[in-house]
């Protein structure tokens, strides 16, 4: 399947990811000893291939990438689909891929050689380089070399030579604290005297995307909201023909998202901070697009992508894993009363449902089959996808695990978010819009003061209990994080919560039975 790593990488084992760090591994495999005749025919095949393809490698036709609408191909073999150019897959010199998929981008008019940055977004800066792009590991820079034989406009070359851009490729540029820990990447034109110092050690036939696995991405919500969804927004139109050059590459990120990384790119990941070789690309993107909290705005992409398309991307990656089919059961016989499935997230530490067992029994009594889902249980996300996608209703207290609403079935499922005291606005802001963008039902249960574990800690008339909005006014996020997010659990009112469950159960029964 397209979302899997190439066959040559599968021997790395489950959950593994090929990564190039310049250490000499680079995903290469060491062959065992072959019988002599097999070795002879292998060598003969290699020699024959070399004779056939040598002219192409000696004089490579570097793919051309445009930032704006593609210039017509002389061969006429490249086709425009949904407002973007798609490579024919044959390596034709005239073919082109569109780097910038954003509608009304200030970089849309840029041609086949240059540097352009879009800094108009409040959350993120994104820069593009078209042409002969090479890495300079020592300065964490991307250098743009002039095209051969002076094929680009001389004035354009002079303009590029004067440019130097600096980008921190993370989607929270308004938050100075975290951005200070994101490495700066420099983009500039190469100086004539630098040519010999940056000869290509590795030549790629696809553009680079420079991104980061740092920032807050150790948290699942931020891993998707700040990282994976913006990356998908930025490169999905390239159809895996992109090389991910990752800052802050780390074992947690690599081990948690191998299927998604493989779904985004067919190439090995580059650990750009530790790989000291010179990598050469026909173009580059530094930074990622951002449409809002777990949002995809179809009006902002040339191919009108939606959040449902991102869900489909996740489904394509995770359904290839055998874990998916284990959870789904056949539809009940017509005479049986269908019992919708309720997934209830069980938190540890903070924002715990202290009467969780009673809530699970309540769900069963209402008519649900209840699955208690453990958070941070070490299971691969593919198995989490299988469990969550089988749910008619996903419920839990506000937290990162509710990001897995992206695994629910669009147009059918419902999200029930329990918002502890003082958290309703934050909770709604994180997950309501994403739920509705997937044409699902959003329900929020706002816990009252008598359901909060803060009651024994504060006097009955304390503003923390009586008026959380007033309590946080002027004290902002610090109080919300310290008191309302990190400092309380909930004991749900079973009568009131039961009414909410009953409503969602009735809704689920009205929907037609879905197949596996």
C-alpha positions as CSV (number, residue, x, y, z in Angstrom):
1,X,0.0,0.0,0.0
2,X,1.0,3.6,-0.6
3,X,1.2,4.4,3.1
4,X,3.8,1.7,3.8
5,X,7.5,2.0,3.7
6,X,9.1,0.6,0.5
7,X,9.8,-3.2,0.7
8,X,13.5,-2.6,1.1
9,X,13.0,-1.0,4.4
10,X,10.6,-3.5,6.0
11,X,13.4,-5.6,7.5
12,X,13.8,-2.7,10.0
13,X,10.9,-4.3,12.0
14,X,7.6,-3.0,13.3
15,X,7.4,0.6,14.1
16,X,10.8,1.4,12.6
17,X,11.6,4.3,10.3
18,X,14.5,4.8,7.9
19,X,16.4,7.9,8.8
20,X,19.6,9.3,7.2
21,X,22.0,10.9,9.7
22,X,25.2,10.6,7.6
23,X,26.6,7.9,9.9
24,X,26.8,5.5,7.1
25,X,23.7,3.5,8.0
26,X,21.1,5.4,6.0
27,X,18.7,2.4,5.9
28,X,21.2,0.4,3.9
29,X,21.1,-3.4,4.2
30,X,24.0,-5.8,4.2
31,X,23.4,-8.8,2.0
32,X,24.2,-12.3,3.0
33,X,26.5,-14.6,1.0
34,X,24.8,-15.7,-2.2
35,X,25.6,-18.7,-4.3
36,X,28.2,-17.9,-7.0
37,X,25.8,-18.2,-10.0
38,X,23.2,-15.9,-8.3
39,X,25.9,-13.4,-7.6
40,X,27.1,-13.6,-11.3
41,X,23.6,-12.9,-12.7
42,X,23.1,-10.1,-10.1
43,X,26.3,-8.4,-11.2
44,X,25.4,-8.9,-14.9
45,X,22.0,-7.2,-14.3
46,X,23.6,-4.3,-12.6
47,X,26.1,-3.8,-15.4
48,X,23.3,-4.0,-18.0
49,X,21.2,-1.4,-16.1
50,X,24.2,0.8,-15.9
51,X,24.7,0.7,-19.6
52,X,21.1,1.5,-20.3
53,X,20.7,4.3,-17.7
54,X,24.1,5.8,-17.5
55,X,23.4,8.7,-19.8
56,X,20.5,9.8,-17.5
57,X,22.7,9.7,-14.4
58,X,25.7,11.4,-16.0
59,X,23.5,14.2,-17.3
60,X,20.6,14.2,-14.9
61,X,17.4,16.1,-15.8
62,X,16.6,17.7,-12.5
63,X,12.9,17.9,-11.9
64,X,11.5,21.5,-12.1
65,X,9.4,22.8,-9.2
66,X,7.3,26.0,-9.5
67,X,5.8,28.0,-6.6
68,X,2.9,29.4,-8.6
69,X,0.8,28.0,-11.5
70,X,2.9,25.6,-13.6
71,X,4.3,26.8,-16.9
72,X,3.1,24.7,-19.8
73,X,5.2,21.7,-20.5
74,X,6.7,21.5,-24.0
75,X,5.9,17.8,-24.1
76,X,2.4,18.3,-23.0
77,X,2.6,15.3,-20.7
78,X,1.9,17.0,-17.4
79,X,-1.7,17.4,-16.5
80,X,-3.3,20.0,-14.2
81,X,-5.7,18.4,-11.7
82,X,-7.8,20.4,-9.2
83,X,-5.8,23.6,-9.9
84,X,-2.4,22.1,-9.4
85,X,0.3,20.4,-11.5
86,X,0.9,16.7,-11.1
87,X,4.1,15.0,-12.2
88,X,3.5,12.4,-14.9
89,X,5.9,10.0,-13.1
90,X,8.2,9.6,-16.1
91,X,10.9,12.1,-15.1
92,X,10.3,14.3,-18.1
93,X,12.4,17.4,-18.0
94,X,9.4,19.7,-18.8
95,X,7.3,18.3,-16.0
96,X,6.7,20.3,-12.8
97,X,5.3,20.0,-9.4
98,X,3.7,22.9,-7.5
99,X,5.5,23.6,-4.2
100,X,3.0,26.1,-2.7
101,X,-0.5,24.8,-2.6
102,X,-1.9,27.8,-0.7
103,X,-4.5,30.0,-2.4
104,X,-3.6,33.7,-2.7
105,X,-0.1,33.1,-1.5
106,X,2.3,36.0,-2.0
107,X,4.7,33.4,-3.4
108,X,2.3,32.2,-6.1
109,X,4.0,34.3,-8.9
110,X,7.5,32.9,-8.3
111,X,9.0,30.9,-11.1
112,X,11.6,28.1,-11.3
113,X,14.5,29.9,-9.5
114,X,14.3,32.0,-6.4
115,X,13.5,32.3,-2.7
116,X,10.1,33.5,-1.4
117,X,8.7,33.7,2.1
118,X,5.1,34.0,3.2
119,X,5.0,35.7,6.7
120,X,1.4,36.9,6.5
121,X,0.0,34.2,8.9
122,X,-0.2,34.9,12.6
123,X,0.9,31.3,13.5
124,X,3.6,30.4,11.0
125,X,6.1,31.5,8.5
126,X,6.7,29.4,5.4
127,X,9.5,29.9,2.9
128,X,10.0,28.3,-0.6
129,X,13.1,27.8,-2.6
130,X,13.0,26.7,-6.3
131,X,16.1,25.7,-8.1
132,X,19.4,24.0,-7.1
133,X,19.1,23.8,-3.3
134,X,22.0,22.4,-1.2
135,X,22.3,22.0,2.6
136,X,25.1,23.5,4.6
137,X,25.2,21.5,7.8
138,X,27.7,23.8,9.6
139,X,25.4,26.8,9.5
140,X,22.0,25.0,9.3
141,X,21.4,26.8,6.0
142,X,19.9,26.0,2.6
143,X,21.9,27.5,-0.3
144,X,20.4,28.3,-3.6
145,X,22.8,27.9,-6.5
146,X,22.3,29.7,-9.8
147,X,20.9,27.6,-12.7
148,X,23.4,26.2,-15.2
149,X,24.2,28.2,-18.3
150,X,22.6,31.3,-17.0
151,X,19.1,30.0,-17.9
152,X,17.4,32.3,-15.3
153,X,16.9,36.0,-15.8
154,X,20.0,37.9,-14.7
155,X,18.0,40.4,-12.8
156,X,16.2,37.6,-10.9
157,X,19.6,36.1,-10.0
158,X,20.8,39.5,-8.7
159,X,17.7,39.8,-6.5
160,X,18.1,36.3,-5.1
161,X,21.8,37.0,-4.3
162,X,20.7,39.9,-2.0
163,X,18.2,37.8,-0.1
164,X,18.8,36.0,3.2
165,X,15.8,34.7,5.1
166,X,15.6,33.1,8.5
167,X,12.8,30.8,9.5
168,X,11.9,28.9,12.7
169,X,9.7,26.1,11.2
170,X,7.1,25.8,13.9
171,X,3.4,26.8,14.0
172,X,3.4,28.9,17.2
173,X,5.4,31.9,16.1
174,X,3.3,34.1,18.5
175,X,4.6,32.2,21.5
176,X,8.1,33.5,22.1
177,X,9.0,31.0,24.8
178,X,8.6,27.9,22.8
179,X,9.9,29.5,19.6
180,X,13.1,30.4,21.2
181,X,13.9,26.6,21.4
182,X,13.1,26.0,17.7
183,X,16.3,26.2,15.6
184,X,16.7,28.9,13.0
185,X,17.1,27.8,9.4
186,X,18.8,30.2,7.0
187,X,17.9,30.5,3.3
188,X,20.2,32.4,1.0
189,X,21.9,32.4,-2.4
190,X,25.2,30.7,-2.6
191,X,28.3,32.8,-3.1
192,X,30.4,31.9,-6.2
193,X,33.3,30.8,-4.0
194,X,31.1,28.2,-2.2
195,X,30.6,25.9,-5.1
196,X,33.5,23.6,-4.4
197,X,32.7,23.4,-0.7
198,X,29.2,22.2,-1.3
199,X,29.4,19.5,-3.9
200,X,26.5,17.1,-3.6
201,X,27.1,14.0,-1.4
202,X,23.4,13.0,-1.8
203,X,21.3,14.1,-4.7
204,X,17.5,13.9,-4.3
205,X,14.9,14.0,-7.1
206,X,12.2,15.5,-4.8
207,X,12.0,18.7,-2.8
208,X,12.8,18.9,0.9
209,X,10.3,19.9,3.6
210,X,12.2,21.3,6.6
211,X,10.1,20.8,9.7
212,X,10.6,20.2,13.4
213,X,9.7,17.3,15.8
214,X,10.4,19.7,18.7
215,X,8.3,22.3,20.4
216,X,5.3,20.8,22.2
217,X,5.1,17.7,20.0
218,X,5.8,15.3,22.8
219,X,2.1,15.9,23.6
220,X,-0.3,14.1,21.3
221,X,-2.6,17.1,20.7
222,X,0.4,19.3,19.7
223,X,2.0,16.5,17.7
224,X,-1.1,16.6,15.5
225,X,-2.1,20.2,15.8
226,X,1.3,21.8,15.5
227,X,3.1,19.1,13.5
228,X,1.5,16.4,11.5
229,X,-1.7,18.2,10.3
230,X,0.3,21.3,9.2
231,X,2.8,19.0,7.4
232,X,0.0,17.2,5.6
233,X,-1.5,20.6,4.6
234,X,1.8,21.7,3.2
235,X,2.8,18.6,1.2
236,X,-0.2,16.4,0.6
237,X,-0.5,17.7,-3.0
238,X,3.0,16.4,-3.7
239,X,1.7,12.8,-3.3
240,X,4.6,11.6,-1.2
241,X,7.2,13.1,-3.6
242,X,8.9,15.0,-0.8
243,X,11.9,14.5,1.5
244,X,11.2,15.2,5.2
245,X,14.3,17.0,6.7
246,X,13.5,16.9,10.5
247,X,14.9,19.1,13.2
248,X,14.9,17.6,16.7
249,X,14.4,14.2,15.3
250,X,13.8,11.9,18.3
251,X,12.9,8.3,19.2
252,X,9.5,9.1,20.6
253,X,8.4,10.9,17.4
254,X,9.9,8.3,15.1
255,X,8.5,5.4,17.1
256,X,5.0,6.9,17.4
257,X,4.3,8.0,13.9
258,X,6.1,5.7,11.4
259,X,3.0,4.9,9.4
260,X,2.1,8.6,9.0
261,X,5.6,9.6,8.1
262,X,5.6,6.9,5.4
263,X,2.3,8.1,4.2
264,X,3.7,11.7,3.8
265,X,6.9,10.7,2.0
266,X,8.2,7.8,0.1
267,X,11.8,8.8,1.0
268,X,14.0,8.3,4.0
269,X,13.8,10.9,6.7
270,X,16.8,13.2,7.1
271,X,18.0,14.0,10.6
272,X,19.1,17.4,9.5
273,X,20.8,18.4,12.7
274,X,23.2,15.4,12.7
275,X,23.6,14.6,9.0
276,X,26.7,16.5,8.0
277,X,26.6,15.6,4.3
278,X,25.6,18.0,1.6
279,X,22.1,17.1,0.4
280,X,21.0,18.5,-2.9
281,X,17.3,19.1,-3.9
282,X,15.4,20.6,-6.8
283,X,13.5,22.8,-4.4
284,X,12.6,23.2,-0.7
285,X,9.9,24.2,1.7
286,X,10.8,25.5,5.2
287,X,8.0,25.6,7.7
288,X,4.4,24.4,7.4
289,X,1.0,25.9,6.8
290,X,-1.6,26.3,9.6
291,X,-5.3,26.8,9.2
292,X,-6.4,26.8,12.8
293,X,-6.7,24.4,15.8
294,X,-7.1,21.0,14.1
295,X,-8.6,22.8,11.1
296,X,-8.4,22.5,7.4
297,X,-10.0,25.3,5.4
298,X,-10.8,24.1,1.8
299,X,-11.0,27.6,0.6
300,X,-7.3,28.1,1.3
301,X,-5.9,25.1,-0.7
302,X,-5.8,24.9,-4.5
303,X,-7.3,21.3,-4.3
304,X,-10.0,22.2,-1.8
305,X,-8.9,19.7,0.9
306,X,-10.9,19.2,4.0
307,X,-10.4,17.7,7.5
308,X,-12.2,14.6,6.2
309,X,-9.4,14.3,3.7
310,X,-6.9,14.3,6.6
311,X,-9.0,11.6,8.3
312,X,-8.9,9.6,5.1
313,X,-5.1,9.9,5.1
314,X,-5.0,8.6,8.7
315,X,-7.3,5.8,7.7
316,X,-5.2,4.8,4.8
317,X,-2.1,4.7,7.0
318,X,-3.6,2.7,9.9
319,X,-6.0,0.4,8.1
320,X,-3.0,-1.2,6.5
321,X,-2.2,-2.5,9.9
322,X,-3.9,-5.8,10.9
323,X,-5.0,-4.4,14.2
324,X,-7.8,-2.5,12.5
325,X,-9.8,-5.5,11.4
326,X,-9.7,-7.2,14.9
327,X,-12.0,-4.7,16.5
328,X,-14.8,-4.5,14.0
329,X,-17.6,-7.0,14.3
330,X,-20.4,-7.9,11.9
331,X,-23.7,-5.9,12.0
332,X,-26.3,-7.4,14.3
333,X,-29.2,-9.5,12.9
334,X,-32.3,-7.4,12.1
335,X,-34.2,-8.7,15.1
336,X,-31.5,-7.7,17.5
337,X,-31.4,-4.3,19.2
338,X,-28.2,-2.7,18.2
339,X,-26.0,-1.5,21.0
340,X,-23.9,1.5,19.9
341,X,-20.4,1.6,21.2
342,X,-19.2,4.1,23.7
343,X,-15.5,4.6,24.1
344,X,-14.6,6.2,27.5
345,X,-11.1,7.5,28.0
346,X,-9.7,6.7,31.4
347,X,-7.2,9.4,32.5
348,X,-4.4,9.0,35.1
349,X,-3.0,11.8,37.3
350,X,-5.2,14.9,36.7
351,X,-8.7,15.4,35.4
352,X,-9.6,11.9,36.4
353,X,-13.3,10.8,36.5
354,X,-13.3,9.6,40.1
355,X,-16.5,7.6,39.7
356,X,-15.4,6.1,36.4
357,X,-16.6,2.6,37.1
358,X,-20.1,3.9,37.9
359,X,-20.1,6.0,34.7
360,X,-19.2,2.9,32.7
361,X,-22.1,1.0,34.3
362,X,-24.3,3.9,33.6
363,X,-23.4,3.8,29.9
364,X,-24.2,0.1,29.8
365,X,-27.6,0.6,31.4
366,X,-28.4,3.3,28.9
367,X,-27.8,0.8,26.1
368,X,-24.2,1.2,25.0
369,X,-21.5,-1.3,24.8
370,X,-18.8,0.5,26.8
371,X,-15.1,0.2,26.1
372,X,-12.8,1.9,28.7
373,X,-9.8,3.2,26.8
374,X,-6.6,3.6,28.7
375,X,-4.4,6.7,28.0
376,X,-0.7,6.5,27.4
377,X,-0.8,2.7,27.5
378,X,2.1,2.2,25.1
379,X,-0.1,0.7,22.4
380,X,0.8,1.7,18.8
381,X,-1.5,4.3,17.3
382,X,-2.7,1.8,14.7
383,X,-4.4,-0.2,17.4
384,X,-5.7,3.0,19.0
385,X,-7.2,3.9,15.6
386,X,-8.9,0.5,15.4
387,X,-10.5,0.9,18.8
388,X,-11.6,4.5,18.4
389,X,-12.9,4.2,14.8
390,X,-15.2,1.5,16.0
391,X,-16.9,3.9,18.4
392,X,-20.2,5.6,17.9
393,X,-19.5,8.0,20.7
394,X,-16.0,8.9,22.1
395,X,-16.2,10.4,25.6
396,X,-13.6,11.8,28.0
397,X,-12.5,14.6,30.1
398,X,-10.7,17.4,28.3
399,X,-7.2,16.3,27.4
400,X,-4.8,15.3,24.6
401,X,-6.4,11.9,24.0
402,X,-9.5,13.5,22.6
403,X,-7.3,14.5,19.6
404,X,-8.2,11.0,18.5
405,X,-11.6,12.3,17.4
406,X,-9.7,12.4,14.1
407,X,-10.0,8.6,14.1
408,X,-13.8,8.6,14.4
409,X,-16.0,8.0,11.3
410,X,-16.9,11.2,9.6
411,X,-20.6,11.9,9.3
412,X,-21.6,9.4,11.9
413,X,-19.8,9.5,15.3
414,X,-20.2,11.9,18.2
415,X,-17.6,13.4,20.6
416,X,-18.7,13.9,24.2
417,X,-16.2,16.1,26.0
418,X,-16.4,16.6,29.7
419,X,-15.1,20.1,30.6
420,X,-14.1,20.4,34.3
421,X,-14.8,23.6,36.2
422,X,-13.1,26.6,34.7
423,X,-12.2,24.8,31.4
424,X,-15.3,25.0,29.2
425,X,-14.0,27.7,26.9
426,X,-10.6,26.0,26.5
427,X,-12.3,22.6,25.9
428,X,-14.6,23.9,23.3
429,X,-11.9,25.8,21.5
430,X,-9.8,22.7,21.1
431,X,-12.2,20.2,19.7
432,X,-15.6,21.6,18.8
433,X,-14.7,22.9,15.3
434,X,-12.7,19.9,14.3
435,X,-15.7,17.7,15.2
436,X,-18.1,19.7,13.2
437,X,-15.6,19.9,10.2
438,X,-15.9,16.1,10.1
439,X,-19.7,16.3,10.0
440,X,-19.9,14.7,13.4
441,X,-22.0,15.6,16.5
442,X,-20.3,17.6,19.3
443,X,-21.6,17.4,22.8
444,X,-20.0,19.2,25.8
445,X,-20.8,18.4,29.4
446,X,-19.7,21.3,31.6
447,X,-19.0,20.0,35.1
448,X,-20.6,22.0,37.9
449,X,-18.8,23.1,41.1
450,X,-20.3,20.3,43.1
451,X,-18.7,17.8,40.7
452,X,-15.2,19.2,41.1
453,X,-12.5,18.0,43.5
454,X,-11.7,21.7,44.1
455,X,-14.6,21.9,46.5
456,X,-12.7,20.7,49.6
457,X,-9.8,23.1,48.8
458,X,-11.7,26.4,48.6
459,X,-14.4,28.1,50.6
460,X,-17.9,27.9,49.1
461,X,-17.9,31.6,48.3
462,X,-14.4,31.6,46.8
463,X,-14.2,33.1,43.4
464,X,-12.4,30.0,42.1
465,X,-15.6,28.0,42.7
466,X,-18.2,30.7,42.4
467,X,-17.0,32.4,39.2
468,X,-14.0,30.8,37.4
469,X,-14.2,33.3,34.6
470,X,-13.7,36.2,37.1
471,X,-11.0,34.2,38.8
472,X,-8.9,33.9,35.7
473,X,-9.5,37.4,34.5
474,X,-6.1,39.2,34.7
475,X,-4.4,36.0,35.7
476,X,-4.8,34.3,32.4
477,X,-3.4,30.9,31.4
478,X,-1.3,30.4,34.5
479,X,-4.3,30.0,36.8
480,X,-6.2,27.9,34.3
481,X,-3.2,25.5,33.9
482,X,-2.3,25.4,37.6
483,X,-5.7,25.2,39.2
484,X,-8.3,24.1,36.7
485,X,-6.3,21.8,34.4
486,X,-3.6,20.4,36.7
487,X,-5.3,20.7,40.0
488,X,-8.7,19.0,39.8
489,X,-10.6,15.8,39.1
490,X,-14.3,15.3,38.6
491,X,-17.1,13.1,40.1
492,X,-19.9,13.2,37.6
493,X,-23.5,13.7,38.6
494,X,-24.9,10.4,37.3
495,X,-28.5,11.7,36.8
496,X,-27.4,14.7,34.8
497,X,-24.7,12.8,32.9
498,X,-27.1,10.0,32.2
499,X,-29.4,12.4,30.4
500,X,-26.6,13.4,28.1
501,X,-25.8,9.7,27.4
502,X,-29.4,8.9,26.7
503,X,-29.6,11.7,24.1
504,X,-26.4,10.4,22.4
505,X,-27.7,6.8,22.5
506,X,-30.9,7.8,20.8
507,X,-29.0,9.7,18.1
508,X,-26.7,6.7,17.5
509,X,-29.7,4.4,17.0
510,X,-31.2,6.7,14.4
511,X,-28.2,6.2,12.2
512,X,-28.0,3.4,9.7
513,X,-25.7,0.5,10.7
514,X,-22.2,1.0,9.3
515,X,-20.2,-1.7,7.8
516,X,-16.7,-2.5,9.1
